[in-house]
Amino acid sequence: MQVLHHPRVAWDTARLIVSAVPDDRLFDWLCAEFGALLGPEHAGSLQDTRRRLQPWARTTPEAAAVEAGRWRVRLEDLLRTRPEAAEPLRSLMVIASELHRNRAPHPA
């Protein structure tokens, strides 16, 4: 059995959330899955993140880092009270990471 490091799950998830913002299809899918796993209030918070970081082209690296930090703290707190959510959240992020990687433009 793999032991999950909850702060690592939170950090990886936070970074992926921010990096998925520009991809409407991936982000919408992530919102739906997040809502199903953690509740509709978390899906709503993802939409707030999208609004804060849109338009993506003008988002500074600092703004993206701040938003990822917000999510990291929020998710660490959540995993302290709901540790059983760590494995499903990690699994969701593995799938989302692969989708993100496959959809990202590749250099020629």
Legacy VTK file of the C-alpha trace (Angstrom):
# vtk DataFile Version 3.0
C-alpha trace
ASCII
DATASET POLYDATA
POINTS 108 float
0.000 0.000 0.000
1.327 3.407 -0.972
1.534 6.011 1.779
0.319 9.407 0.617
1.961 12.586 1.765
-1.057 14.891 2.038
0.865 18.175 1.628
2.351 16.781 -1.589
-1.082 15.794 -2.893
-2.335 19.292 -2.052
0.606 20.999 -3.770
0.437 18.855 -6.912
-3.304 19.435 -7.142
-2.955 23.186 -6.652
-0.343 23.482 -9.398
-2.440 21.431 -11.793
-5.550 23.516 -11.118
-3.717 26.693 -12.070
-2.099 25.160 -15.130
-5.476 23.835 -16.372
-7.193 27.251 -16.370
-6.441 28.109 -20.028
-7.833 24.793 -21.305
-11.619 25.208 -21.187
-12.465 21.543 -21.789
-9.976 20.231 -19.247
-10.919 22.853 -16.683
-14.661 22.191 -17.080
-14.056 18.455 -16.703
-11.888 19.118 -13.643
-14.637 21.271 -12.097
-17.210 18.528 -12.570
-14.924 15.855 -11.108
-13.859 18.102 -8.245
-17.485 18.844 -7.435
-18.361 15.148 -7.446
-15.410 14.303 -5.196
-15.303 17.250 -2.799
-18.680 18.958 -3.145
-20.187 21.746 -5.221
-18.613 24.513 -3.133
-15.169 23.375 -4.313
-16.298 23.347 -7.939
-17.539 26.907 -7.391
-14.162 27.858 -5.935
-12.505 26.519 -9.075
-14.698 28.835 -11.132
-13.575 31.723 -8.908
-9.987 30.765 -9.693
-10.759 30.856 -13.394
-12.264 34.334 -13.058
-9.238 35.600 -11.135
-6.784 34.236 -13.687
-8.687 35.153 -16.872
-7.699 36.289 -19.333
-4.910 33.785 -18.992
-2.626 35.565 -21.453
-2.323 38.531 -19.077
-1.928 36.535 -15.871
1.441 37.119 -14.267
3.507 34.264 -12.849
3.073 35.894 -9.439
-0.741 35.825 -9.712
-0.637 32.165 -10.738
1.681 31.363 -7.815
-0.617 33.155 -5.356
-3.628 31.249 -6.671
-1.766 27.928 -6.435
-0.810 28.837 -2.865
-4.436 29.509 -1.977
-5.414 26.103 -3.284
-2.522 24.360 -1.548
-3.582 25.735 1.831
-7.262 25.015 1.182
-6.529 21.441 0.139
-4.127 20.768 3.009
-6.826 21.906 5.433
-9.396 19.737 3.677
-7.141 16.670 3.790
-6.553 17.148 7.532
-10.281 16.827 8.145
-11.029 14.386 5.308
-7.926 12.186 4.909
-9.963 9.590 3.021
-10.178 12.077 0.124
-6.407 11.981 -0.477
-6.308 8.864 -2.653
-9.292 9.788 -4.859
-7.880 13.314 -5.225
-4.450 11.944 -6.144
-6.029 9.597 -8.691
-8.001 12.466 -10.194
-4.842 14.537 -10.489
-2.953 11.690 -12.186
-5.688 11.496 -14.826
-5.900 15.268 -15.207
-2.110 15.549 -15.472
-2.043 13.043 -18.285
-4.879 14.819 -20.083
-3.090 18.134 -19.653
0.199 16.735 -20.890
-1.433 15.146 -23.958
-3.343 18.330 -24.837
-0.469 20.777 -24.366
1.234 21.919 -27.547
4.491 20.111 -28.199
7.537 21.799 -29.743
8.186 20.883 -33.364
LINES 1 109
108 0 1 2 3 4 5 6 7 8 9 10 11 12 13 14 15 16 17 18 19 20 21 22 23 24 25 26 27 28 29 30 31 32 33 34 35 36 37 38 39 40 41 42 43 44 45 46 47 48 49 50 51 52 53 54 55 56 57 58 59 60 61 62 63 64 65 66 67 68 69 70 71 72 73 74 75 76 77 78 79 80 81 82 83 84 85 86 87 88 89 90 91 92 93 94 95 96 97 98 99 100 101 102 103 104 105 106 107
